[in-house]
Amino acid sequence: MNIREKISKKGILFGFFLVVSDILFLCLSFFLAFLLLDSASIGENIRFYFFYSAIGIVVIIIILSTRKLYSYKYLYSGMGENSFSTLSIIIGIFIIIILNYYSNREGYQLSRLWLIYSTVISAFLIMVSRALVKRIFFSILSRAGIKTRTLVIGVNEEGKRIAHTFNKSKIEKNEIVGLLTDNYGKVSKNEKLGDFKILGNLGDITDIVRDKKVQRIIISTSNLKYFDILNLLDKIGDDNVEVQMSPSLFEFSVSRMKMFEYMGVPMIQIQKVSFKLLDRILKFLIDLILGIFLFLVFILIFPVTGLAIKLDSKGSVLYSQFRYGKNYKKIKVYKFRTMRAGADGEKKYVKEIYIRDSGFKLQKDPRVTRVGKLLRKTSLDELPQVLNIVKGEMSAIGPRALAIEEADQLKDWEKKRMTVNQGITGLWQVSGRNDVNYDERIKLDLYYIQNWSIWLDLKIVALTVMKIFGGAGAY
């Protein structure tokens, strides 16, 4: 079986699993919505609910299909899958309402509560089930040794970062076949960037795609213009090869851009982030809810954690350190102690840590205790910072509060990250934690500030939970 047939078969299987999953969970949603009703008031009209549920499911599946939400190559996080699937459910319910009204105008009308319950439950279960199906499907492919062969165009730091990130993915297994330069210059056979071999230049792409059986191409350079990319697509010549672009982290989120036309000239308007009253209230509520939850967790685990720390090494249970909060205001940040007592006085290691090139971290710090390693791996050492949230000094989500020595080394353009409340978790923590180099951490913090939204905060909360249980990148 050639690579094209494998890609096609993988796509068909993926679509089949997703269709079956959607049908099952839509049936479950309509049924759960029915159970929430007063069955005594429905009586013999129960047949209408089964009939219109079937119609609604068929309509929703058709709409999802027309939006290509059963296509393997279109289902990547952030491509609007959740919003499109929710919109498809709303349209399906609306069609049920129209059909029920006109076909049973003088007869039985479906319960409004059932329609509302069905919409809410369906939207929630479809989002959850789709995420689950994707993880299961990729897990099956991984166990079967099936990898997505990926080529990166762009011999630069961003290209190297992307290659490393895709290589480490625990969801979809990738194999980085190599890198291509973004020009037509000569490349020596043994030339490499980090761990990745440079296979050639843009002129070699047709042969490399064929010989390396490439399934995905990621363009990671700003040097290619519009017509360069069109020419590149023609050279690839295989519709089954996915072509994706990775803009610099300085780019704005698509949600912050608006396309418009002025006198025949296409323009993109970039909207500045504005914190409206409603946004501030929602942000406060998120901090309040998470703060209360984390405080309860802190109170429950404090005795056990404190005892483990005490038994493992001498010293206090909690560790405090002055750091910078919003607008460079000094705050005392609390953590569970993960190092031996007096670690701050060991100048040999302190001097090594507060160097920008090291990322202000030691990957194998000998001062970390046995319990400390576990606390760091699970991020439980950060939990006492809920005390800073309660005091109003920090937020649950935001850029990480920097140590004084670290923040004093920020470049002028990086200082913008200090204009918001610092947080326990943030975008860079869920994007690789300590495996992300220092410059990328700063860029991710700035990206978060520029593209902040309630949905981004909720996404970070969900990803934080997943990262904690995964434990990758923590030391």
N, C-alpha and C positions, 0 to 999 in steps of 0.2 A: 504494500500500500504506500503510495507516494505521499509527500507532505501535504499537497493540496487536498487529497482525499481525507487525510487525518483531520485537517482543519475543518473541512465540511462536516465530517462525522461528529466531531466535538461540538460544533455549533448546533447540529440537529439534536443531539442528546441533551445539550444544555437547554434548548428551547422546549423540548418535550418535558423535562423535569420541571421547568418553571411553569408551563401551562397546567400540568397536573397539580402542582402545588397551589397555584392560584385558584383553580376550581375547588379543590378541597377546602381551602381556607375561606373562600367566599361562601361556600355552603355552610361552613361552621359559623361564620359571622352572621349570616341571615338567621340561622337556627338559634344562636345565642341571643340575638335581638328579639326573637319570638319568645324565648323563655322569660325575658324580662317583662313581658306583657302580662296582663291579667287574662289568663286563658278562659275564664268563665264568660268574659264579655265577647269572646270570639266565636265560640260555639262551632256550628257547622261551616262557618266562613273560613275555616283553616285552609281549605283548598285554594283560596285566593292567594294566600301567603306562599304556598309551595309553587303555584303557577307563576306568580310575578318574580319570585326568587330565581326561578329557572331562566326567565326572560332577562332579568338583571344581570345574571352571571354571564350569559351568552353575549349580551351587549358590552359588558365590561371587558371580556376577553377579546372581543373584536377590536375595541378601541385601543387596548394595550398593544395588540398586534400591529395596528396601523401606525402606532407611535414607535414601532420597532423595539418594544420592550421585551421581546423574546429573542432578540438578536444578540448573539454572544459578544460581538465586537462593540456594541453600543452601551453595554452595561458596565460602566465604571463609576465609582463613587464620585459624586459631584456633578454628574451630567443631568441632573434634574429628574432622576428616576422616581424618587419619592413624591415630588410635586406632581409629576405627570400621572403616576398611578392613582394618587388621591383625586386629581381632577377627573380621571377616567371613571372612578367610582361615583363621584358626584354627578357626572353626566348620566351614568347608568341609572342611578336612583331617580334623577329628574325624568328620564324616559319612562320609568315605572310609574311615576306620578301622573304623567301625561296620558299614558295608555289606560291606567286605572280610571282616570277621571272621564275620559271620552267613551270608553267601552262599558263602564258601569255607572254612567251618570245618574241613573235613577236607582242603582243598586248599592252594593256594599262598597264603601270606601276604606282603603287600607288605613291602619292606625298611623297617625303622624309620628307618634313616639317610635313605632317600629322602623319607620323610614329614617328617623334621626339616629336611633341606635345602630341600625344597619350601616349607615354611612360612617359613623365614628369607629365602630368595631372593625369594619372591613378595612378602612384606611390603616388602622393600627396593625392588624394581623397581617395584611399584605406586605407592609414595610418590614415587619419582623421576619415573616416567612421567607421573603425574597433574600434578605441578608443571610438567613440560615441556609437556604438552598445553595447560594453561591459558595459559602464556606464549605459545605458538604461536598459540592461538586468539585471544587478545586482540591479538596482533601483527597478525593478519590483519584483525581488525575495525578496528584503528587505521589500517592502510594503506588500508582501504576507506573511511576517513573516518567510520566509525560510532562515535558517542560515547554515553555514558550520561548522560542529562540529569538533573541532580541539584539538589534543592532542600534548603536547610538551614534548619531552624527553630531560631532562637536568635540574636539580634543581640548577640553578646558576643565576647570574645576567643577563646574556645574554638571558637565557630562560625566565626570568621574563620580560625583556624588549620586547622580541618578543611577548609574550602573551599579554602584554599591547598594543603593536602596532597593533596587529591583532584585538584586542577587539575594538579599536578606529576607525578602518577602516570605512569610510563613503561610500566606493564603494561596497565592498563585505562584507556582514555582517557575522561575525564569532562568534562562541560561544566556548570559551576555556573550555573544559570539565575538565581539570586539567593537572598536571605535573607527569612525571615518573622519577625516579632516573635512572642514567646511569649504575647501578650495580644491584646486587641481594641481597643487604642488606635489613634488616627488616625495615619497615616504619610503624609508629604508625597511627592509623585511623584519628586522628584529626590534623596531621602535615600539616603546610601550608608554602608557600613562598609568602609573601606579601598577595595579595588578592586571590591567587590561591591554591587550595587544592592539596596536593601530594597524588596521588591515589595509588601508589605502586611502585614496581620495574620492571625491564625488564621481570622477570618471569611471571608477571601478564598481559602482553600486550595482549595476545589472548583473555582473558576474558573481559578486559577493552574495547577493540575494539568492541567486540560483545555487551556487556551490555550498553555501552555508545553511541553505534551507531556512532562510529568515522568515519569521512570522510576524514580527513587529519591528517597526523602525521609529525611533524617538529622535526628533530634531531638537538639539539642545545648543542652539547658536543663534545670535541675532544678526549674523553676517549674511544670511540668505534672504533675498528679497522675494517679492511676490512671484515674479517670473522664474526665479531660480527654483522655487518650490514646485511650480507647475511643470517645469522641465524635469525636475526630480521625479515627480509622479509618473511622467511619461516613461522615464528610464526604468523605473521599478517594474511597470507593466503587468503587475499581478494584483487583481482586485482583492484577493484574499489576504494580502499583506496589510496589516494595520499601520497607518502612519499617524503619529501623534507629535504634537509640539509641546515643549516645556519652556514656557516663558520664564524669564528671570524672576526671582522672588521679589524684586522691586516692582514687578507688574501689579496692577490692581486686579481685584476680583472682578469677574464678569458681572456680578450683581451690582457693582459700582459703576458700570458703564452703560451708556445709552447711545444707541446708533440713531443718527438722523441724517438728513440730506439737506444741504444748503446750496441753492442755485446749481443743482446737479453734482455737487461735490459731497461724497460720503464723509461724514465726520463722526468721531467718537467723543462724547462728553463724559468726563470723569467726575463723578459726584463725590464731594467731600463728606466724610463721616460726620454726622451731626447727632448729638445725644439729646433727643427730645425728652419731654417730661415722661412720656409713657415708657421710653427706653430706660430711663433712669429708675423708674419704679420697678420695671421688670428685672433689671440688673440687681436692684436692692433685694427683691423677693428671692432671686436665685441665690444670692449670698446668704440671705436669712435662712432659707430652707436647707441649703447645704451646710451652713454654719451650725444649725441646730442638730442636723443629722450627724455631722462629724464630731460635734461636741459630745453627743451621746455615745458615739463609738469610742471617743477618747476616754470618757469616764469609765466605760466598761473594760477597756483593754489596759488602762493605765496600771492597775495593780499587778496584772500578770506580766506586762512588759517591764514594769519597774523592777519586779523581783528578778526577772531574767537578766536584766542589765546589771543589777547588784551582784548576783551570783557569778556572773561572767567576769567582772572586773571591778576594781575599786573606783569610787567617784560618785558624783550625783547622777540621778536618773535623767533630769532635763539638762539641756545645754542651751545657753543663750549667747547671742552674738549681735552686736550692733550692725545694722545694715541700712541701706538707703530705701526709703519708701517713696511715695509720690512726691515729685518735685524736690528730690534730694533731701527730704526730711528724714533725720535719723530715727530709726525705730529699733527696739530690741526684739529680735526674732527668736522664737523658741523651737527647739527640736528635741527628740529623744537622743541621748548621747550615744554615738556610734563609735567613738574613738576612746582610747585609753586616757585616763586622767592626765591633765597637763600637756595634751597634744599640741595646744596652741603655742606652747613655749619651746617646742622643738624646732629651732630656727632652720635646721637643715632642710626639713620638709616644707616648712612655711614659706621659705624663700623660693623653693621650687614650684609651689602651688601658685603663688601670685605672679605668674608669668603668663602673658597673653597667649604666647605660642603653645603653651601646654593646655590651653582651654580652661585654666584655673582648676584643673582636676588631675589627680594621680590615679591612673587606672588600677594600680596595685599598691595602695597605700598601706604600709605595714602598721600604721597606727590604728587601723580599723579593727575592732574586736570581732569575735565570732558571732555574737548576737547582733553586732552592728552591721555585719554583712547581710544578715537576713532582713534586718529592718530596712536597709537601703534597697535591697532587691525588691521588696514589697512596697517600698516608699512609705512605710509606716513611720519612719523617722520624721517625716514632715508633718505628721498629724497634730502635734502640739501647736502648730501655727494657727490652729483654729482659735486659739486665745487671741492672736493678733486680729483675726476677723471679728471676734466679739468686741474687741476694743476699737474697731473701726479703722485700724491701721493698714489692713490688707484686704484684698478681695479673694474669693475662692478661685477665680480664674483671672489670669493676667500674666504679664512678664514676671519672671522669677526675681525676687528681691535680691539685689546684688550686695556682696560684701563691700565694705568701704574701699578696700584696696583694689578691688576689681572695678567698681564703678568709677573710680578716679582715673582709670585708664581708658575710659570710653572716648571714642573720637567724637567730634562735634556733631556729625550727622547721626551718630548712634544714640545721642543723649535724648532724643525724642521718646525713647522707650520709658523714660522716667516721668513722663507727663501724665501717667495714669496710675491707679492703685496697682501695686505689685500683687502677684497671686501665688497660691500654693501650687497650682498646676496651670499649664498654658500650652500654646501651640507647639513649641519646640519639644516640650516634654513628651507629647504624644506623637512626635514625628521622628523618634529615634532616641530620645533621652540623651544620654551622654555619648552616643555614637555619632551625633551630629556635631560637626566641628564648630568652633566658636563663632566664626563669621556668619555661618548659616543660622545659628541660634539667634543672633542679633537681628538678622533679616526676617526670621520668622516672627520675632517679637514685634518688629515694625509692621510686618504684614498684618498681624492680628489687630494692631491699633488702627491701621488704615482701613481694614475691612471688617471691623467689629460688627457683630449682630447678635441678637439673642440666640438665633439658630446656630451660629458658630460656637457660642458658649455651651449650648446643650450638646453639640457634637463633641466638643473637647471633653465634657464630663463623661460621655459614653466611651470615648476612646481611652480616657484615663483609666477607667475600670478595666478595660481590656488589656491595657499595658501593664497594669499592676499585677494581674493574674499571669501575664506572659513573663514579666520580669526581665525582658531583654533590654540591654543598654544601661542597666543600673549597676553602679559600683561606687 
